[in-house]
Amino acid sequence: MASGVVMVMVVVTATAMAMAVQGSRHSDFFVEGEVYCDTCRAGFVTNVTTAIQGARVRLECRHYMSASGSVERSAEGTTDATGHYRMELVEVDNRGAELVCAVALLSSPVPECHEMEVGRDRAPVTLVQDVGLATMVRRANPLGFLQTMLARYANTDTRYVDTKM
């Protein structure tokens, strides 16, 4: 009888410890994505969009109930030659479920492709561990800068360009 009680206490204690460790677990997340120049001003990736090297992006996470909207976690990244960026967030705890995170465009080094379009200048990212994903890498949707209209028609025969635009 006493051994049964001891066994139950051991199981309860082990379960409580496992739950405590689960609740305070920290992990490293990686957030990655691409930045492109929207040469057609289509608002999405096409076969003529080009990658932007050296574009800057910023990940910002805010608490979903924050009245002030203050940033609780952030990281910045720069794209490589293929337009790809990767940011590491060290020791993210399980409070990620309380955070609303998004990657946003900051700047483009390409003068003729630097215009940001509201709504396409940021992409949401989920930083929660136990959502069924087998990896700690989170992918953001591609972000694009719009090519300026002047640059779009710069190499065009002006006889065919409508100047009343």
C-alpha positions in Angstrom: 0.0 0.0 0.0 2.8 2.4 1.0 4.7 1.6 -2.1 1.6 2.4 -4.3 1.4 5.8 -2.7 5.1 6.5 -3.2 4.7 5.4 -6.8 1.8 7.8 -7.4 3.8 10.6 -5.8 6.8 9.9 -8.0 4.6 10.0 -11.2 2.8 13.2 -10.1 6.2 14.9 -9.3 7.7 13.8 -12.6 4.7 15.0 -14.5 4.8 18.4 -12.7 8.5 18.8 -13.4 8.0 17.9 -17.1 5.3 20.5 -17.4 7.4 23.2 -15.7 10.3 22.5 -18.1 7.9 22.6 -21.1 6.5 26.0 -20.0 9.9 27.6 -19.6 11.6 26.0 -22.6 13.7 28.3 -24.7 14.6 27.8 -28.3 16.4 29.5 -31.1 14.2 30.4 -34.1 15.4 31.3 -37.6 13.3 33.6 -39.8 14.0 33.6 -43.5 12.6 34.9 -46.8 13.3 36.7 -50.0 13.2 40.3 -51.2 12.7 41.1 -54.9 12.2 44.0 -57.3 8.7 43.9 -58.8 9.7 45.1 -62.3 6.1 44.7 -63.6 4.5 46.4 -60.6 2.2 43.3 -60.4 2.4 43.0 -56.6 3.7 39.4 -56.7 6.7 37.4 -57.9 6.7 36.8 -61.7 9.2 35.3 -64.1 10.8 38.8 -64.7 11.2 39.9 -61.0 14.8 40.2 -59.9 16.4 39.5 -56.5 17.7 42.5 -54.5 21.1 42.1 -52.9 21.7 44.3 -49.8 18.0 45.0 -49.0 17.4 45.5 -45.3 14.5 43.9 -43.4 13.3 44.0 -39.8 11.4 41.4 -37.7 9.3 43.0 -35.0 7.2 41.2 -32.4 4.6 43.0 -30.3 2.4 41.6 -27.5 -1.1 41.1 -28.9 -2.7 42.9 -25.9 -0.3 45.8 -25.8 -2.1 49.1 -25.9 1.2 51.0 -26.7 2.2 48.6 -29.4 5.8 48.6 -28.1 8.2 46.1 -29.7 9.2 43.3 -27.4 11.5 41.4 -29.8 13.3 42.5 -32.9 16.0 41.5 -35.3 17.4 42.9 -38.6 18.7 41.2 -41.6 20.3 41.9 -45.0 19.7 40.0 -48.2 22.5 38.1 -50.0 23.1 37.9 -53.8 20.1 35.7 -54.3 17.8 38.1 -52.4 17.6 35.7 -49.4 17.8 36.8 -45.8 18.1 34.7 -42.6 17.8 36.1 -39.0 18.3 34.2 -35.8 16.4 34.9 -32.6 18.1 33.4 -29.6 16.2 32.0 -26.6 12.6 32.6 -27.6 10.3 31.3 -24.9 6.9 29.8 -25.2 5.4 33.3 -24.8 5.7 33.4 -28.6 2.0 32.6 -28.7 1.4 36.0 -27.2 3.4 37.9 -29.7 2.3 39.1 -33.1 5.4 39.2 -35.4 6.0 40.5 -38.9 9.0 40.9 -41.2 9.0 44.4 -42.8 11.0 46.0 -45.6 13.4 48.7 -44.4 15.4 49.8 -47.4 16.5 48.9 -50.9 20.0 49.7 -52.3 18.6 49.8 -55.8 17.6 53.4 -56.6 15.2 52.5 -59.4 13.5 49.8 -57.2 12.8 51.3 -53.8 9.1 52.1 -53.7 7.2 50.3 -51.0 3.5 49.3 -51.4 1.4 49.3 -48.3 0.2 45.7 -47.6 3.0 44.1 -49.5 5.8 45.6 -47.4 5.4 43.1 -44.6 4.7 39.5 -43.9 3.5 37.8 -40.7 5.6 35.1 -39.0 4.6 32.7 -36.2 7.2 32.1 -33.5 5.5 29.3 -31.5 7.2 26.0 -30.8 4.4 23.5 -30.5 2.3 24.1 -33.6 3.2 20.9 -35.4 6.2 22.2 -37.4 9.2 19.9 -37.3 11.7 22.7 -37.7 12.6 26.0 -35.9 12.9 27.8 -39.2 10.0 30.1 -40.0 9.5 31.3 -43.6 8.0 34.7 -44.4 6.3 35.4 -47.7 8.4 37.1 -50.3 8.6 40.9 -49.9 8.9 43.2 -52.9 9.9 46.7 -53.8 8.2 48.3 -56.8 10.3 49.5 -59.7 9.7 53.2 -60.5 7.7 53.9 -63.6 10.5 56.0 -65.0 13.0 53.1 -64.7 10.4 50.8 -66.2 10.2 52.7 -69.5 13.8 54.1 -69.6 15.0 51.5 -72.1 11.8 51.7 -74.3 11.4 53.3 -77.6 9.5 56.5 -76.7 7.4 56.3 -79.9 5.4 53.6 -78.2 5.1 55.1 -74.7 1.9 56.9 -73.8 3.2 60.2 -72.4 -0.2 61.1 -70.9 0.2 58.6 -68.1 
